[in-house]
Amino acid sequence: MMLVVQIPAWNEAATLPGTLADLPREVPGAGAVAWLVVDDGSSDATAAVARAHGADRVVRLPVHLGLAAAFRAGLEAALAMGADVVVNTDADHQYRGADVARVAAPVLAGEADLVVGERDRARLRHPRLQRAGSSVVRRASGTSVRDATSGLRAFSREAARRLEVTSSFTYTLETLIRAGRGGMAVSGVPVATNPATRPSRLFGSPWVYVGRTGPSILRLWLTA
């Protein structure tokens, strides 16, 4: 079984060394583990730093296309590498490398198609908003996942192949809704987080995030 850890990265030359150093090279149940970095049109040395610190493959997008596009490119590249399981994590070292095995375990055991690493809500920037948003996504997806926006998640090869991502903003909610409504086995496992290395780049305020994701959730609920 081949496990590929994919990391979408945009101008992460400063944080990638720590992120990569923390990743495992062996995971129980996986015969091989490879690291894949998707450089989303960075203007710094992200690609060179990734190679220098052990990435097995670096995919460079010609321009900055956004997190969802980088995620899609990572899935395609991971499948081309022969991945049986794909674990997505963030380049800013928010998640612990030790938890890669935790989210991958149910997929490797054939018990789940998508596993989400659920963070401690008390450590999130906007815990009430996250709780409310995840509740909405649970209803839209028909799943019980408590942390809909977590970037640490594992996909079976079939899920990575089947899940369509049309959002230009974030893949986390869309893949969860599509997987749940598509009859895939979806679960969550608790994971820990590291201290923040930089402010979030995904949105300037929680209300901007709600304004951008709300219509997407409604569209997916109606069409997925």
VOROZA-187760 format. One record per residue: residue in three letters; x, y, z of N, C-alpha, C in turn. Coordinates in steps of 0.2 Angstrom, whole numbers, plus 2048, in hexadecimal, padded with zeros to 3 digits. Layout:
N
AlaXYZXYZXYZ ...
This chain:
224
Met8047FA800800800800804806800 Met80380B7FB8078117FB8038177FE Leu80681A803803820806806826804 Val80382B8018068317FF803837803 Val80883B80680684080A807846806 Gln80184A804801850800801856804 Ile80485B802805862805804867800 Pro7FE86A8007FD8707FC8018767FF Ala80587A7FB80987F7FE80A8857FA Trp80988B7FD80A8917FA80E8967FE Asn8148977FC81989C7FF81A899806 Glu81C89380781D88F80D82488D80E Ala82989180B83088F80C83288F813 Ala82F89381783189481E82E88E823 Thr82888C821825887825826880823 Leu82787F81C82887881A82D87481D Pro83387681F83887282283586E828 Gly83287282C82F86F83382A86A831 Thr82586C82C82086782A823861828 Leu82786182382A85B82082E857825 Ala83285A82983685782E832853833 Asp82B85583482785183982384C836 Leu82384B82F81F84682C82283F82D Pro81E83A82D82183382D823830827 Arg82882C82782A828821828821821 Glu82581F82782281982881B81982B Val81681682980F81682C80D80F82C Pro80A80D83280880683280380482D Gly8037FF8297FF7FD8248007FF81D Ala80580481D80780781680E804815 Gly80F80180F8167FF80D81B80480B Ala81880A80981D80F807819816808 Val81D81B80A81A82280B81E827807 Ala81B82B80481E8307FF81B837801 Trp81F83C80081D84380281D8467FB Leu81784A7FA81684E7F48148557F6 Val81785A7F48168617F58138647EE Val80E8687EF80B86B7E980C8737EA Asp8118757E681387C7E780E8807E3 Asp8098847E68048887E380688F7E1 Gly80B88F7DC80D8957D98118997DE Ser8158977E281889B7E781D89F7E4 Ser81E8A57E88238AA7E582A8A97EA Asp82A8A57EE8308A37F283389D7F0 Ala83789A7F583B8947F383788E7F5 Thr83188E7F582D8887F882F8817F4 Ala82F8817EE83187B7EA8388797EC Ala83D87D7EC84487B7ED8448797F5 Val84187C7F984187A80083E873801 Ala8388727FD83586B7FE83A8667FC Arg83D8677F68428627F48488617F8 Ala84A8667FB85086680084E862806 His84886280884685F80E84285980E Gly84385580884184E80783B84D803 Ala8378528008318507FC83384C7F7 Asp82F8477F68318427F082F8447E9 Arg82A8497EA82784C7E38258537E5 Val8268587E082485E7E18208607DB Val81A8627DB8168647D581686C7D6 Arg81786F7D18178777D18128797CC Leu80D87D7CF8088807CB80B8867C8 Pro8098887C280C88E7BE80B8957C2 Val8058957C580389B7C87FF8997CE His7FE89E7D37FA89D7D97F389C7D7 Leu7F08967D87E98947D67E58937DC Gly7E88937E27E38927E87E488B7EB Leu7E188A7F17E28847F57DE87E7F2 Ala7D88807EF7D487A7ED7D88777E6 Ala7DA87C7E27DE87A7DC7E48767DE Ala7E88787E37EE8747E57EC86D7E8 Phe7E786D7EB7E48677EE7E38627E8 Arg7DF8647E37DD8607DE7E385E7DA Ala7E88627D97EE8607D67F285B7DA Gly7F285B7E07F58577E57F28507E4 Leu7EB84F7E47E88497E37EA8467DD Glu7EA8497D77EC8477D17F38447D1 Ala7F78487D47FE8467D47FF8407D8 Ala7FC8407DE7FC83A7E37FA8337DF Leu7F48347DC7F182E7D87F682C7D3 Ala7F98307D07FE82F7CA80582B7CD Met80682D7D480C82A7D780A8237DA Gly8038217D980181A7DB7FF81A7E2 Ala7FC81F7E57FA8207EC7F481B7ED Asp7F48177F27EE8147F47EA8187F9 Val7EE81C7FD7EB8208027EE827801 Val7EB82C8017ED8338017EC837807 Val7F183980B7F083E8117F184580F Asn7ED8498107EE85080F7EF854815 Thr7F58588167F685C81B7F8863819 Asp7F986781E7FA86E81D80287081D Ala80487581980B87681980D87A81F Asp80987D82280B88282880C87E82E His80C87782E80E87383480987483A Gln8028758377FD87583C7FC86E83F Tyr7FD86983B7FB86283E80185E83F Arg80185A844807856846808850841 Gly80E84F83F81084983A80E84383D Ala80E84284480C83C84780483A845 Asp80083F8447F983E8437F883C83C Val7FD83C8377FC8398317F9832831 Ala7FD82E8357FB8278367F4826839 Arg7F282B83E7EC82A8417E682B83C Val7E78308377E18318327E182C82D Ala7E782982B7E88248267E581D828 Ala7E681C82F7E48158317DE81282F Pro7D88168307D281382D7D1811826 Val7D58168227D581581B7D980F819 Leu7DF80E81C7E380881B7E080281D Ala7DC8028227D87FC8247D27FA820 Gly7D07FF81B7CA7FE8177C480081B Glu7C48038207BE8058247BB80C822 Ala7BF81081E7BD81781C7BF819816 Asp7BC81D8127BE82080C7C182780D Leu7BF82A8127C18318147C183281B Val7C783481E7C88358257CA83C827 Val7C783F82B7C884682C7CB847833 Gly7D184A8347D484B83A7D185183E Glu7CD84F8447C98548477CD85784D Arg7CE85E84C7D28628517CE863857 Asp7D286585D7CF8678637CC86E862 Arg7C586F8637C28758617C587B865 Ala7C787986B7C987E8707CF88286D Arg7D387F8697D98818667D888585F Leu7D288585D7D18888567D0890857 Arg7D18948527D089B8527C989D853 His7C489A8507BD89C8517B9895852 Pro7BA8938597B688D85A7AF88C859 Arg7AB89285B7A489285A7A2892853 Leu7A689684F7A48968487A688F845 Gln7AB88C8477AD8858447A8880846 Arg7A688084C7A187C84F79A87C84B Ala79888384A79288484679388283E Gly79888383B79988183479A87A834 Ser79D87683879E86F83879786C838 Ser79286F83D78C86C83D78886D837 Val78887283378587382D78886E828 Val78E86D82879186882378F861825 Arg78F85F82B78C85982D78685782A Arg78185C82B77A85B82877B85B820 Ala77F85F81D77F85F816782859813 Ser78785681778B850815788849817 Gly78484A81C78284381F787840823 Thr78C843825792840829792843830 Ser79684083479684283B79D84583D Val7A18488387A784B8397A685183D Arg7AA8528427AA8588467AE85E844 Asp7B285D83F7B786383D7B7863836 Ala7B28668337B286682C7B786A828 Thr7BB86E82B7C08728287C7870829 Ser7C886A82C7CF86882D7D2866827 Gly7D88688267DC8668207E085F821 Leu7E085C8277E38568277DE850826 Arg7DE84D8217D984881F7DC84381A Ala7DA83D81B7DC8378177D7835812 Phe7D983380C7D48318067D782A804 Ser7D28268037D381F7FF7D58217F8 Arg7D881D7F47D981E7ED7D381F7E9 Glu7CE81B7EB7C781C7E77C48237E9 Ala7C48257EF7C282C7F17C68317EE Ala7CC8317ED7D08367EA7CF8367E3 Arg7CD8307E07CC8307D97C58337D7 Arg7C08317DC7B98337DA7B783A7DC Leu7BA83D7E27B88437E57B98497E0 Glu7B484C7DE7B58527D97B68587DE Val7BA85D7DC7BB8637E07BA8697DB Thr7B486D7DB7B38727D77B48797DA Ser7B58797E07B587F7E47BC8827E2 Ser7BC8897E27C288D7E17C588F7E7 Phe7C288E7ED7C48917F37C688C7F8 Thr7C28877FA7C58817FF7C287B7FD Tyr7C68767FD7C486F7FC7C186B802 Thr7C286D8087C086A80E7B986880E Leu7B586D80D7AE86C80E7AB868808 Glu7AD86A8027AB8667FC7AC85F7FC Thr7B285D7FE7B48567FE7B0852803 Leu7AE8558097AB85280E7A385180C Ile7A0856809799856807799851801 Arg79D8517FC79D84C7F779E8457F9 Ala7A28447FE7A483D80079E83A804 Gly79B83F80879583C80C78F83B808 Arg78E83F80478883F7FF7898397FA Gly78F8387F97918337F479182C7F6 Gly78F82B7FD78F824800796822802 Met79B8268037A18238057A182380C Ala7A681F80F7A781E8167AB824819 Val7A882881D7AC82E81F7AC82E827 Ser7B282F82A7B282F8317B7835833 Gly7B883683A7BC83B83C7C0838842 Val7C683A8437CB8388497CE83E84C Pro7CE83E8537D18448567D9844854 Val7DB84A8537E284C8527E4852856 Ala7EA8538577ED85985A7F085E855 Thr7F18648587F48698537FA86C857 Asn7FE86F85280487285580287A856 Pro80687E85980588585A806888853 Ala80288D85280189184B808893849 Thr80A89284381089584180F89C83D Arg80989D83B8078A38388008A4838 Pro7FD8AA8367F68AB8367F38A7830 Ser7ED8A58307E98A282B7E98A6825 Arg7EA8A381F7E98A78197E38A6815 Leu7DF8A28187D989F8147D38A5814 Phe7D38A981A7CE8AE81A7D08B381F Gly7CE8BA81D7CF8BF8217CB8BF828 Ser7C58BD8277C18BD82D7BC8B782D Pro7B98B58327B58AF8327AF8B082E Trp7AC8B782D7A68B882A7A88B8822 Val7AE8BA8207B08B98197AF8B1817 Tyr7B28AD81C7B28A681A7AB8A381A Val7A68A681E79F8A381E79C8A6817 Gly79E8AC81579B8AF80F79D8AB809 Arg7A38A88097A58A58037A489E803 Thr7A389A8097A289380979A892809 Gly79689680C78F89580D78C893806 Pro78D89780178A8957FA78C88F7F8 Ser79288D7F97958877F67928817FA Ile79188180178D87C80478687B802 Leu78388080077C8807FE77C87D7F7 Arg78187F7F378187C7EC7828747EC Leu7878737F078986B7F17838677F4 Trp78086A7F977A8677FC7758657F6 Leu77486A7F276F8697ED7718657E7 Thr7778647E677A8617E077E85B7E1 Ala78185A7E67868547E778284E7E8 
